[in-house]
């Protein structure tokens, strides 16, 4: 009885001697169609061009193979995938909780966090928490949410209008900027700060030493004294 013992299934394409078919549809190094050729001929051409024979469409009949530098191809593919992951934007929902009768200082602090989240391109879920008798005054929470939305309207908009959810009232703010735009701006700002710091360091290194001037002045004074002594000696002679 056959039993699968595990192990990873390779997703790498077959190349060169690992290709086991009598003939292939060959594509040249520049993408030109060579046509259907025997496998031995395709391998011979790969050797002449100092390239690899890579199976790019195994399900075709016959399989499609291309002449290429497989090592370079793998490296470029890995770099493209890495760059794509770097620029990939994940939708993140931050949450900020407030009380209906929040202190002005606490409100400013909470609003600052909301501003930061929106600048980063993230959505913000605002939750007003009611306790005790506050539950009978939902208009307090509604006005607070409207005030917050008005204070940050340059950075975000109301994506989900305020709605009651048990003891809480919830509103969702969405950023005007997309996550990718916010990430790009953050990288540019970081690069600008780095360049500015390097410029300051270079300026400090190029600045002349302030201790050089007194030494030069002293040398000049000594020369004047020596000349005066020489004149007196000549006069006495």
Order of alpha helices (4+ residues) and beta strands (2+ residues): beta-beta-alpha-beta-beta-alpha-beta-alpha-beta-alpha-beta-beta-alpha-alpha
